[in-house]
Amino acid sequence: MGLYWIIFIGIALISWIVQARFKSKFKKYSEMPLTSGMSGAEVAQKMLHDNGIYDVQIFQANEGQLSDHYNPANRSVNLSAEVYHGRSVAAAAVAAHECGHAVQHATAYSWLQFRSAMVPIVSVASRMTTWVLMIGVVMMFFNNPWVLAVGVGALFLTTLFSFVTLPVEFDASARALAWLNSANITHTTEEHDGAKDALKWAAMTYVVAALSALVTLLYYAYILFGRRD
């Protein structure tokens, strides 16, 4: 158990460092003007059209900074204000990344389809996990493992979802960078490298989140299956 807490604290520290690094990188590249002068919204529209996609709408999201996302349910690219209006390398990179998800959707990318199919059940599992795990741990003192078993099952689904998300995010970034280069949106090597660096650190946040979910799953699985020790 002591090893678990060492690993847990280590991952929490790494997560904090990665998040801080990502925000620092985003700020840095938000201050690097895009030579083409295009806004994030314009970059998004051009990438969609270049990929033959005309049925996806582009909205300004109101959730705050770094709230950018693609919604497959209503086929919309939602960009935060600084990305939607921004004319920087960071804005172009994030806008292209979110459009990368739209391209995945349009081309029936298998990992995105799998992830989307998981959403309904994972949504239910994530809402119940915390309380079921808490009650399950208490019930273990009464030699009743079934509640905790349900919690571990729900936690397994949310952890699996975190790992399924990884190829989806990496692929969207790869599509974004390839298009930014081929469409000559990032004119210079400095701009291309900046976009690549920003998206790399964004992807790292998903990696750390997945590892954190895995460690938590292993912890509760140890409590469940080690109950007779």
Secondary structure, 3 states (H helix, E strand, C coil): CHHHHHHHHHHHHHHHHHHHHHHHHHHHHHCCECCCCCCHHHHHHHHHHHCCCCCCEEEECCCCCCCCEEECCCCEEEECHHHHCCCEHHHHHHHHHHHHHHHHHHCCCHHHHHHHHHHHHHHHHHHHHHHHHHHHHHHHCCCCCHHHHHHHHHHHHHHHHHHHHHHHHHHHHHHHHHHHHHCCCCCCHHHHHHHHHHHHHHHHHHHHHHHHHHHHHHHHHHHHHCCCC
